[in-house]
Amino acid sequence: MIENIKTLLTIFIALFINISLTAQTIEKVAPGVWKVTYGTPEKFKPSDFKEDPALEALSKMSENEKSPFDLSTIKFKTTSRGCVAELTMEDSEKLYGFGLQNNTFQQRGF
C-alpha cells in the first residue's frame, strides 16, 4: 500500500514538473496586443527580425487591460513537426496574422 502511494506521488510530481516547465506565459506588449509563449523559445525567432510595433498608433486605441478572451484557455501540444496551439472559436470568428502562413488569414482547422 505504501509503495503504491509512493509511486502515485512520484508520478504526480513528475507530471506537475512537466506541466510547469511547458506552461504558457502571457505578456501584454502593447494596447490590444498580448504575447503568449509556450515552453522555451528558439534562439532565433522570426519575430526578432520584424519592425518595431507602431506604439504611437496603438496607444490611440482604447486601453483595455483585459484580453478579448481568456488566453490561458489556449491549449498547446508539442508534436514531431513542432508546436500546435488550439483555440476554441465561434463559427463567426476569424484569425488574422496568426503565425507565418502567408495568404491564410482566414484559415480554420486543418
DSSP file (Angstrom, degrees, kcal/mol; ACC not computed):
  #  RESIDUE AA STRUCTURE BP1 BP2  ACC     N-H-->O    O-->H-N    N-H-->O    O-->H-N    TCO  KAPPA ALPHA  PHI   PSI    X-CA   Y-CA   Z-CA
    1    1 A M     >        0   0    0      0, 0.0     4,-2.0     0, 0.0     5,-0.1   0.000 360.0 360.0 360.0 -47.6    0.0    0.0    0.0
    2    2 A I  H  >  +     0   0    0      1,-0.2     4,-2.4     2,-0.2     5,-0.2   0.872 360.0  55.1 -65.5 -35.6    2.7    2.5    0.9
    3    3 A E  H  > S+     0   0    0      1,-0.2     4,-2.2     2,-0.2    -1,-0.2   0.894 107.0  50.4 -63.8 -39.5    4.7    1.5   -2.2
    4    4 A N  H  > S+     0   0    0      2,-0.2     4,-2.6     1,-0.2    -2,-0.2   0.897 109.9  50.1 -64.0 -40.8    1.6    2.4   -4.3
    5    5 A I  H  X S+     0   0    0     -4,-2.0     4,-2.5     2,-0.2    -2,-0.2   0.910 110.6  49.6 -64.6 -42.0    1.3    5.7   -2.6
    6    6 A K  H  X S+     0   0    0     -4,-2.4     4,-2.4     2,-0.2    -2,-0.2   0.908 111.6  49.3 -62.4 -41.8    5.0    6.5   -3.3
    7    7 A T  H  X S+     0   0    0     -4,-2.2     4,-2.3     2,-0.2    -2,-0.2   0.934 112.6  46.6 -63.9 -46.2    4.5    5.5   -6.9
    8    8 A L  H  X S+     0   0    0     -4,-2.6     4,-2.6     1,-0.2    -2,-0.2   0.899 112.3  50.6 -63.0 -41.0    1.5    7.7   -7.3
    9    9 A L  H  X S+     0   0    0     -4,-2.5     4,-2.5     2,-0.2    -1,-0.2   0.901 109.9  50.4 -63.7 -41.3    3.2   10.6   -5.6
   10   10 A T  H  X S+     0   0    0     -4,-2.4     4,-2.3     2,-0.2    -2,-0.2   0.915 111.7  47.7 -62.9 -43.5    6.2   10.3   -7.8
   11   11 A I  H  X S+     0   0    0     -4,-2.3     4,-2.5     2,-0.2    -2,-0.2   0.922 111.7  50.6 -63.2 -44.5    4.0   10.3  -10.9
   12   12 A F  H  X S+     0   0    0     -4,-2.6     4,-2.5     1,-0.2    -2,-0.2   0.921 111.4  47.6 -60.2 -45.6    2.1   13.3   -9.7
   13   13 A I  H  X S+     0   0    0     -4,-2.5     4,-2.5     2,-0.2    -1,-0.2   0.909 111.7  50.6 -63.8 -42.3    5.3   15.2   -9.0
   14   14 A A  H  X S+     0   0    0     -4,-2.3     4,-2.3     1,-0.2    -2,-0.2   0.915 112.4  46.6 -62.7 -43.2    6.7   14.3  -12.5
   15   15 A L  H  X S+     0   0    0     -4,-2.5     4,-2.7     2,-0.2     5,-0.2   0.909 111.8  51.2 -64.8 -41.7    3.6   15.5  -14.2
   16   16 A F  H  X S+     0   0    0     -4,-2.5     4,-2.5     2,-0.2    -2,-0.2   0.918 111.4  47.3 -62.1 -44.0    3.5   18.7  -12.2
   17   17 A I  H  X S+     0   0    0     -4,-2.5     4,-2.3     2,-0.2    -1,-0.2   0.917 112.5  49.8 -64.3 -42.9    7.1   19.5  -13.1
   18   18 A N  H  X S+     0   0    0     -4,-2.3     4,-1.3     2,-0.2    -2,-0.2   0.921 112.9  46.2 -62.0 -44.8    6.4   18.7  -16.8
   19   19 A I  H  X S+     0   0    0     -4,-2.7     4,-0.6     1,-0.2     3,-0.3   0.907 112.5  51.0 -64.5 -41.7    3.4   20.9  -16.8
   20   20 A S  H >< S+     0   0    0     -4,-2.5     3,-0.6     1,-0.2    -2,-0.2   0.880 109.5  50.0 -63.7 -38.4    5.3   23.7  -15.0
   21   21 A L  H 3< S+     0   0    0     -4,-2.3    -1,-0.2     1,-0.2    -2,-0.2   0.763 119.2  36.5 -73.7 -24.3    8.1   23.6  -17.5
   22   22 A T  H 3< S+     0   0    0     -4,-1.3    -1,-0.2    -3,-0.3    -2,-0.2   0.259  85.9 126.7-112.3  11.5    5.9   23.8  -20.5
   23   23 A A    <<  -     0   0    0     -3,-0.6    16,-0.8    -4,-0.6     2,-0.2  -0.322  62.3-110.7 -68.1 152.1    3.2   26.1  -19.3
   24   24 A Q  E     -A   38   0A   0     14,-0.2     2,-0.4    50,-0.1    14,-0.2  -0.521  22.5-145.7 -82.6 152.4    2.5   29.2  -21.3
   25   25 A T  E     -A   37   0A   0     12,-2.8    12,-2.7    -2,-0.2     2,-0.5  -0.939   8.5-151.3-115.1 143.0    3.3   32.7  -20.2
   26   26 A I  E     +A   36   0A   0     -2,-0.4     2,-0.4    10,-0.2    10,-0.2  -0.955  17.2 175.1-118.9 129.2    1.1   35.6  -21.1
   27   27 A E  E     -A   35   0A   0      8,-2.6     8,-3.6    -2,-0.5     2,-0.6  -0.997  27.8-136.3-137.0 130.7    2.5   39.1  -21.5
   28   28 A K  E     +A   34   0A   0     -2,-0.4     6,-0.2     6,-0.2    -2,-0.0  -0.776  25.9 174.2 -83.9 123.5    0.8   42.3  -22.6
   29   29 A V  E     -     0   0A   0      4,-2.0     5,-0.2    -2,-0.6    -1,-0.1   0.628  62.2 -11.4-107.3 -17.4    3.2   44.0  -25.0
   30   30 A A  E >  S-A   33   0A   0      3,-1.4     3,-2.5    28,-0.0    -1,-0.3  -0.958  96.5 -56.6-168.1 167.2    1.1   47.0  -26.3
   31   31 A P  T 3  S+     0   0    0      0, 0.0    30,-0.1     0, 0.0    34,-0.1  -0.391 127.8   2.3 -57.0 122.1   -2.5   48.2  -26.1
   32   32 A G  T 3  S+     0   0    0     32,-0.5     2,-0.5    -2,-0.2    33,-0.1   0.517 112.6 104.6  79.8   5.9   -4.6   45.4  -27.6
   33   33 A V  E <   +A   30   0A   0     -3,-2.5    -4,-2.0    34,-0.0    -3,-1.4  -0.975  42.8 177.6-127.2 122.8   -1.6   43.1  -28.1
   34   34 A W  E     -A   28   0A   0     -2,-0.5     2,-0.5    -6,-0.2    -6,-0.2  -0.941  17.1-147.3-121.6 145.7   -0.8   40.1  -25.9
   35   35 A K  E     -A   27   0A   0     -8,-3.6    -8,-2.6    -2,-0.4     2,-0.5  -0.956   9.4-165.9-113.6 125.4    2.1   37.7  -26.4
   36   36 A V  E     -A   26   0A   0     -2,-0.5     2,-0.4   -10,-0.2   -10,-0.2  -0.958   7.5-169.9-112.7 122.9    1.6   34.0  -25.4
   37   37 A T  E     -A   25   0A   0    -12,-2.7   -12,-2.8    -2,-0.5     2,-0.5  -0.934   5.4-162.8-116.4 135.2    4.8   31.9  -25.1
   38   38 A Y  E     -A   24   0A   0     -2,-0.4   -14,-0.2   -14,-0.2   -15,-0.1  -0.970  57.5 -30.2-118.3 126.6    4.8   28.2  -24.7
   39   39 A G  S    S-     0   0    0    -16,-0.8   -14,-0.1    -2,-0.5   -17,-0.1  -0.315 109.8 -26.9  69.9-151.8    7.9   26.4  -23.5
   40   40 A T        -     0   0    0     -3,-0.0    -1,-0.0    -2,-0.0    -2,-0.0  -0.893  68.6-128.6-103.2 118.6   11.4   27.8  -24.3
   41   41 A P        -     0   0    0      0, 0.0     4,-0.1     0, 0.0    -2,-0.0  -0.232  30.4 -99.2 -62.8 154.3   11.6   29.9  -27.4
   42   42 A E        -     0   0    0      2,-0.1     3,-0.1     1,-0.1     0, 0.0  -0.235  33.8-108.3 -65.6 163.0   14.2   29.1  -30.0
   43   43 A K  S    S+     0   0    0      1,-0.2     2,-0.5     2,-0.0    -1,-0.1   0.924 109.1  33.9 -62.5 -45.0   17.4   31.2  -30.0
   44   44 A F  S    S-     0   0    0      3,-0.0    -1,-0.2     5,-0.0    -2,-0.1  -0.960  75.0-179.6-115.8 125.6   16.4   33.0  -33.3
   45   45 A K    >   -     0   0    0     -2,-0.5     3,-2.0    -3,-0.1     4,-0.4  -0.905  38.7-120.1-120.8 149.1   12.7   33.7  -33.9
   46   46 A P  G >  S+     0   0    0      0, 0.0     3,-1.8     0, 0.0    -1,-0.1   0.847 113.2  64.2 -55.0 -33.1   11.1   35.4  -36.9
   47   47 A S  G >  S+     0   0    0      1,-0.3     3,-0.9     2,-0.2    -3,-0.0   0.697  88.3  69.4 -66.8 -16.5    9.7   38.0  -34.6
   48   48 A D  G <  S+     0   0    0     -3,-2.0    -1,-0.3     1,-0.2    -4,-0.0   0.702 101.8  46.2 -69.8 -17.9   13.3   39.1  -33.8
   49   49 A F  G <  S+     0   0    0     -3,-1.8    -1,-0.2    -4,-0.4    -2,-0.2   0.188  90.7 106.8-112.1  15.2   13.6   40.5  -37.3
   50   50 A K  S <  S-     0   0    0     -3,-0.9     2,-0.1     1,-0.1    -3,-0.0  -0.422  77.7 -90.4 -89.8 167.5   10.3   42.3  -37.5
   51   51 A E        -     0   0    0     -2,-0.1    -1,-0.1     1,-0.1     3,-0.1  -0.375  52.3 -92.7 -69.0 155.2    9.7   46.1  -37.5
   52   52 A D        -     0   0    0      1,-0.1    -1,-0.1    -2,-0.1     0, 0.0  -0.393  53.1 -94.3 -64.6 148.8    9.2   47.7  -34.1
   53   53 A P        -     0   0    0      0, 0.0     2,-2.1     0, 0.0     3,-0.2  -0.305  31.8-112.2 -65.6 150.5    5.5   48.0  -33.2
   54   54 A A     >  +     0   0    0      1,-0.2     4,-2.7    -3,-0.1     5,-0.2  -0.534  47.1 170.2 -80.5  74.3    3.7   51.2  -34.1
   55   55 A L  H  > S+     0   0    0     -2,-2.1     4,-2.3     1,-0.2    -1,-0.2   0.827  70.5  56.8 -61.8 -33.9    3.3   52.1  -30.4
   56   56 A E  H  > S+     0   0    0     -3,-0.2     4,-0.5     2,-0.2    -1,-0.2   0.936 111.9  41.8 -64.0 -44.9    2.1   55.6  -31.1
   57   57 A A  H >4 S+     0   0    0     -3,-0.2     3,-1.1     1,-0.2     4,-0.3   0.908 114.9  51.1 -67.3 -41.6   -0.8   54.3  -33.3
   58   58 A L  H >< S+     0   0    0     -4,-2.7     3,-1.5     1,-0.3    -2,-0.2   0.840 101.3  62.2 -64.9 -31.8   -1.6   51.5  -30.8
   59   59 A S  H 3< S+     0   0    0     -4,-2.3    -1,-0.3     1,-0.3    -2,-0.2   0.696  93.0  65.2 -68.6 -16.3   -1.7   54.0  -27.9
   60   60 A K  T << S+     0   0    0     -3,-1.1    -1,-0.3    -4,-0.5    -2,-0.2   0.638  83.7  95.0 -79.1 -14.1   -4.6   55.7  -29.7
   61   61 A M  S <  S-     0   0    0     -3,-1.5     2,-0.2    -4,-0.3   -29,-0.0  -0.396  97.3 -89.7 -70.1 154.2   -6.7   52.5  -29.2
   62   62 A S        -     0   0    0      1,-0.1     2,-0.3    -2,-0.1    -1,-0.1  -0.479  50.1-108.4 -64.5 134.7   -8.9   52.5  -26.1
   63   63 A E        -     0   0    0     -2,-0.2     2,-0.5    -4,-0.1    -1,-0.1  -0.484  40.8-179.1 -69.3 126.0   -6.9   51.0  -23.3
   64   64 A N        -     0   0    0     -2,-0.3   -32,-0.5     1,-0.1    -1,-0.0  -0.956  16.5-172.0-130.4 112.2   -8.1   47.5  -22.4
   65   65 A E  S    S+     0   0    0     -2,-0.5     2,-0.4   -34,-0.1    -1,-0.1   0.634  71.6  68.4 -77.6 -13.4   -6.3   45.7  -19.6
   66   66 A K  S    S-     0   0    0      4,-0.0     4,-0.1     2,-0.0   -34,-0.0  -0.886  84.2-121.9-112.9 137.7   -8.2   42.5  -20.3
   67   67 A S        -     0   0    0     -2,-0.4    -2,-0.1     1,-0.1   -34,-0.0  -0.301  32.7-106.9 -69.1 160.4   -7.7   40.3  -23.4
   68   68 A P  S    S+     0   0    0      0, 0.0     2,-0.3     0, 0.0    -1,-0.1   0.709 101.8   8.9 -65.5 -18.5  -10.8   39.7  -25.5
   69   69 A F  S    S-     0   0    0      0, 0.0     2,-0.9     0, 0.0    -2,-0.1  -0.951 101.1 -75.5-150.2 168.8  -10.8   36.1  -24.2
   70   70 A D    >   -     0   0    0     -2,-0.3     3,-2.0     1,-0.2     4,-0.2  -0.555  39.7-164.1 -72.5 104.1   -9.1   34.1  -21.5
   71   71 A L  G >  S+     0   0    0     -2,-0.9     3,-1.5     1,-0.3    -1,-0.2   0.728  82.8  70.4 -64.3 -21.9   -5.7   33.5  -23.0
   72   72 A S  G 3  S+     0   0    0      1,-0.3    -1,-0.3    -3,-0.1   -48,-0.1   0.616  84.8  70.5 -72.0  -9.2   -5.0   30.7  -20.5
   73   73 A T  G <  S+     0   0    0     -3,-2.0     2,-0.3     2,-0.1    -1,-0.3   0.561  71.0 110.0 -82.6  -7.3   -7.6   28.6  -22.3
   74   74 A I    <   -     0   0    0     -3,-1.5     2,-0.5    -4,-0.2    13,-0.2  -0.530  63.2-146.7 -67.3 129.1   -5.3   28.2  -25.3
   75   75 A K  E     -B   86   0B   0     11,-2.3    11,-3.2    -2,-0.3     2,-0.4  -0.855  14.3-166.7-103.0 132.9   -4.1   24.6  -25.3
   76   76 A F  E     +B   85   0B   0     -2,-0.5     2,-0.3     9,-0.2     9,-0.2  -0.885   9.7 174.2-116.0 147.4   -0.6   23.8  -26.6
   77   77 A K  E     -B   84   0B   0      7,-1.8     7,-2.9    -2,-0.4     2,-0.5  -0.983  24.6-132.6-148.6 147.9    1.0   20.5  -27.5
   78   78 A T  E     +B   83   0B   0     -2,-0.3     5,-0.2     5,-0.2     2,-0.2  -0.855  28.2 177.7-100.9 131.1    4.3   19.6  -29.0
   79   79 A T  E >   -B   82   0B   0      3,-3.9     3,-0.9    -2,-0.5    -2,-0.0  -0.656  48.7 -93.2-120.6 178.9    4.4   17.1  -31.9
   80   80 A S  T 3  S+     0   0    0      1,-0.2     3,-0.1    -2,-0.2    -2,-0.0   0.729 127.2  48.9 -66.0 -20.5    7.2   15.7  -34.1
   81   81 A R  T 3  S-     0   0    0      1,-0.2     2,-0.4     0, 0.0    -1,-0.2   0.532 124.5 -87.4 -96.2  -8.5    6.5   18.6  -36.5
   82   82 A G  E <   -B   79   0B   0     -3,-0.9    -3,-3.9     2,-0.0     2,-0.4  -1.000  68.1 -23.5 142.9-143.6    6.5   21.4  -34.0
   83   83 A C  E     -B   78   0B   0     -2,-0.4     2,-0.4    -5,-0.2    -5,-0.2  -0.882  45.2-157.2-114.9 141.0    4.0   23.1  -31.7
   84   84 A V  E     -B   77   0B   0     -7,-2.9    -7,-1.8    -2,-0.4     2,-0.5  -0.967   2.2-160.4-118.6 131.7    0.2   23.2  -32.1
   85   85 A A  E     -B   76   0B   0     -2,-0.4     2,-0.5    -9,-0.2    -9,-0.2  -0.954   7.8-159.8-110.5 129.4   -2.0   25.8  -30.5
   86   86 A E  E     -B   75   0B   0    -11,-3.2   -11,-2.3    -2,-0.5     2,-0.4  -0.939  10.2-178.4-113.1 126.7   -5.7   25.0  -30.1
   87   87 A L        -     0   0    0     -2,-0.5     2,-0.5   -13,-0.2   -13,-0.1  -0.971  25.8-130.0-122.9 137.9   -8.2   27.8  -29.6
   88   88 A T        +     0   0    0     -2,-0.4     2,-0.3   -15,-0.1   -15,-0.0  -0.764  38.5 176.5 -84.4 127.1  -11.9   27.4  -29.1
   89   89 A M        -     0   0    0     -2,-0.5     2,-0.1     4,-0.1    -2,-0.0  -0.948  31.4-117.4-134.3 152.3  -13.7   29.7  -31.5
   90   90 A E    >   -     0   0    0     -2,-0.3     3,-1.3     1,-0.1     0, 0.0  -0.472  38.5-108.4 -77.2 158.9  -17.3   30.5  -32.6
   91   91 A D  T 3  S+     0   0    0      1,-0.3    -1,-0.1    -2,-0.1    -2,-0.0   0.823 119.6  51.3 -59.0 -31.8  -18.2   29.8  -36.2
   92   92 A S  T 3  S+     0   0    0      2,-0.0    -1,-0.3     0, 0.0     2,-0.2   0.578  91.0  99.2 -83.9  -9.3  -18.3   33.5  -37.0
   93   93 A E    <   -     0   0    0     -3,-1.3     2,-0.3     1,-0.0    -4,-0.1  -0.495  50.6-172.5 -83.3 149.2  -14.8   34.2  -35.5
   94   94 A K        -     0   0    0     -2,-0.2     2,-0.3     2,-0.0    12,-0.1  -0.959  16.8-131.9-136.7 154.0  -11.7   34.5  -37.7
   95   95 A L        -     0   0    0     -2,-0.3     2,-0.4    12,-0.3    12,-0.1  -0.818  16.5-165.7-104.3 147.3   -8.0   34.9  -37.0
   96   96 A Y        +     0   0    0     -2,-0.3     3,-0.1     1,-0.1     9,-0.1  -0.998  69.6   1.0-132.3 130.9   -5.7   37.4  -38.6
   97   97 A G  S    S+     0   0    0     -2,-0.4     2,-0.9     1,-0.2    -1,-0.1   0.811  78.2 155.4  70.3  30.9   -1.9   37.3  -38.6
   98   98 A F        -     0   0    0      6,-0.1     3,-0.4     7,-0.1    -1,-0.2  -0.804  61.0 -28.5 -96.1 103.8   -1.6   34.1  -36.7
   99   99 A G  S    S-     0   0    0     -2,-0.9     0, 0.0     1,-0.2     0, 0.0  -0.450  91.4 -63.3  89.9-164.4    1.7   32.5  -37.5
  100  100 A L  S    S+     0   0    0     -2,-0.1     2,-1.2     2,-0.1    -1,-0.2   0.024  83.6 123.8-115.5  25.5    3.8   32.8  -40.6
  101  101 A Q    >   -     0   0    0     -3,-0.4     3,-1.2     3,-0.1    -4,-0.1  -0.732  55.0-145.9 -90.8  94.9    1.4   31.2  -43.1
  102  102 A N  T 3  S+     0   0    0     -2,-1.2    -2,-0.1     1,-0.2    -3,-0.0  -0.249  76.1  15.1 -61.5 146.6    1.1   33.9  -45.7
  103  103 A N  T 3  S+     0   0    0      1,-0.1    -1,-0.2     2,-0.0     3,-0.1   0.683 100.1  97.6  63.8  22.1   -2.2   34.2  -47.5
  104  104 A T    X   +     0   0    0     -3,-1.2     3,-1.4     1,-0.1    -6,-0.1  -0.216  35.8 135.2-126.4  43.2   -4.1   32.0  -45.0
  105  105 A F  T 3  S+     0   0    0      1,-0.3   -10,-0.3    -9,-0.1    -7,-0.1   0.774  76.7  40.2 -66.2 -26.9   -5.5   34.8  -42.9
  106  106 A Q  T 3  S+     0   0    0     -3,-0.1    -1,-0.3   -12,-0.1     2,-0.2   0.020  82.8 141.3-111.9  28.8   -9.0   33.2  -42.7
  107  107 A Q    <   -     0   0    0     -3,-1.4     2,-0.4   -12,-0.1   -12,-0.3  -0.475  27.0-174.4 -72.4 137.9   -7.9   29.6  -42.2
  108  108 A R        -     0   0    0      1,-0.2    -2,-0.0    -2,-0.2   -14,-0.0  -0.946  51.1 -24.8-136.7 113.9   -9.9   27.5  -39.8
  109  109 A G              0   0    0     -2,-0.4    -1,-0.2     1,-0.1     0, 0.0   0.050 360.0 360.0  75.6 172.2   -8.8   23.9  -39.0
  110  110 A F              0   0    0     -3,-0.1    -1,-0.1     0, 0.0    -3,-0.0   0.317 360.0 360.0-133.8 360.0   -6.7   21.5  -41.0
